[in-house]
Amino acid sequence: MMDFDGTWRRECAMMDVSGSGVLLTVNGSVAGLDLKEFFLLLSSTGFVYRRCELVRLNGEQTGHAFANRSAK
């Protein structure tokens, strides 16, 4: 996961995924990160990404909704 402007990055593991969102376990501290802002979720195998926004935070686990691509 990475902030839009690249100011921070964190490795994470995808615990669950659906068409509308994802549950991640983040490696490292999320303290001080503005997770309510949109960020990119990157694949380790290429250029796959989704814009996401925070839905819930529980320790190192974070839940995110995928941003609506058709919204203008």
NUTI-345701 format. One record per residue (C-alpha): residue number from 1; chain; x, y, z. Coordinates in pm, whole numbers, plus 50000, padded with zeros to 5 digits. Last residue first. Example, Ala and Ser with C-alpha at 12.3 -4.5 7.8 and 13.67 -1.06 7.14 Angstrom:
2
<i->2&ch->A&c1->51367&c2->49894&c3->50714>;
<i->1&ch->A&c1->51230&c2->49550&c3->50780>;
This chain:
72
<i->72&ch->A&c1->48320&c2->51223&c3->48870>;
<i->71&ch->A&c1->48239&c2->50880&c3->49013>;
<i->70&ch->A&c1->48279&c2->50596&c3->48760>;
<i->69&ch->A&c1->48584&c2->50446&c3->48930>;
<i->68&ch->A&c1->48405&c2->50412&c3->49263>;
<i->67&ch->A&c1->48670&c2->50384&c3->49532>;
<i->66&ch->A&c1->48728&c2->50034&c3->49666>;
<i->65&ch->A&c1->48621&c2->50012&c3->50027>;
<i->64&ch->A&c1->48889&c2->49943&c3->50286>;
<i->63&ch->A&c1->48928&c2->49743&c3->50607>;
<i->62&ch->A&c1->49248&c2->49768&c3->50807>;
<i->61&ch->A&c1->49410&c2->49513&c3->51034>;
<i->60&ch->A&c1->49722&c2->49613&c3->51232>;
<i->59&ch->A&c1->49523&c2->49740&c3->51528>;
<i->58&ch->A&c1->49158&c2->49751&c3->51424>;
<i->57&ch->A&c1->49093&c2->50018&c3->51161>;
<i->56&ch->A&c1->48770&c2->50048&c3->50967>;
<i->55&ch->A&c1->48634&c2->50188&c3->50640>;
<i->54&ch->A&c1->48948&c2->50344&c3->50495>;
<i->53&ch->A&c1->48939&c2->50447&c3->50132>;
<i->52&ch->A&c1->49076&c2->50264&c3->49832>;
<i->51&ch->A&c1->49206&c2->50334&c3->49485>;
<i->50&ch->A&c1->49286&c2->50003&c3->49325>;
<i->49&ch->A&c1->49606&c2->49879&c3->49167>;
<i->48&ch->A&c1->49744&c2->49612&c3->48935>;
<i->47&ch->A&c1->50067&c2->49721&c3->48766>;
<i->46&ch->A&c1->50274&c2->49411&c3->48819>;
<i->45&ch->A&c1->50333&c2->49105&c3->49033>;
<i->44&ch->A&c1->50371&c2->49254&c3->49381>;
<i->43&ch->A&c1->50027&c2->49406&c3->49344>;
<i->42&ch->A&c1->49973&c2->49761&c3->49459>;
<i->41&ch->A&c1->49697&c2->49910&c3->49674>;
<i->40&ch->A&c1->49694&c2->50281&c3->49615>;
<i->39&ch->A&c1->49579&c2->50539&c3->49867>;
<i->38&ch->A&c1->49276&c2->50754&c3->49926>;
<i->37&ch->A&c1->49279&c2->50961&c3->50240>;
<i->36&ch->A&c1->49133&c2->50810&c3->50555>;
<i->35&ch->A&c1->49464&c2->50633&c3->50613>;
<i->34&ch->A&c1->49646&c2->50952&c3->50714>;
<i->33&ch->A&c1->49951&c2->50778&c3->50858>;
<i->32&ch->A&c1->50066&c2->50887&c3->51205>;
<i->31&ch->A&c1->50050&c2->50540&c3->51356>;
<i->30&ch->A&c1->50014&c2->50274&c3->51083>;
<i->29&ch->A&c1->50300&c2->50075&c3->51232>;
<i->28&ch->A&c1->50465&c2->49792&c3->51049>;
<i->27&ch->A&c1->50330&c2->49513&c3->50832>;
<i->26&ch->A&c1->49964&c2->49584&c3->50758>;
<i->25&ch->A&c1->49699&c2->49312&c3->50765>;
<i->24&ch->A&c1->49448&c2->49396&c3->50494>;
<i->23&ch->A&c1->49074&c2->49349&c3->50445>;
<i->22&ch->A&c1->48950&c2->49446&c3->50097>;
<i->21&ch->A&c1->48659&c2->49612&c3->49924>;
<i->20&ch->A&c1->48366&c2->49619&c3->49682>;
<i->19&ch->A&c1->48423&c2->49326&c3->49449>;
<i->18&ch->A&c1->48550&c2->49117&c3->49736>;
<i->17&ch->A&c1->48884&c2->49062&c3->49911>;
<i->16&ch->A&c1->49000&c2->48894&c3->50229>;
<i->15&ch->A&c1->49328&c2->48869&c3->50421>;
<i->14&ch->A&c1->49546&c2->49062&c3->50176>;
<i->13&ch->A&c1->49889&c2->49095&c3->50332>;
<i->12&ch->A&c1->50062&c2->49428&c3->50371>;
<i->11&ch->A&c1->50386&c2->49610&c3->50303>;
<i->10&ch->A&c1->50371&c2->49977&c3->50391>;
<i->9&ch->A&c1->50455&c2->50285&c3->50189>;
<i->8&ch->A&c1->50471&c2->50653&c3->50277>;
<i->7&ch->A&c1->50524&c2->50991&c3->50113>;
<i->6&ch->A&c1->50446&c2->50847&c3->49768>;
<i->5&ch->A&c1->50204&c2->51125&c3->49669>;
<i->4&ch->A&c1->49906&c2->50892&c3->49645>;
<i->3&ch->A&c1->50001&c2->50705&c3->49964>;
<i->2&ch->A&c1->50122&c2->50348&c3->49917>;
<i->1&ch->A&c1->50000&c2->50000&c3->50000>;
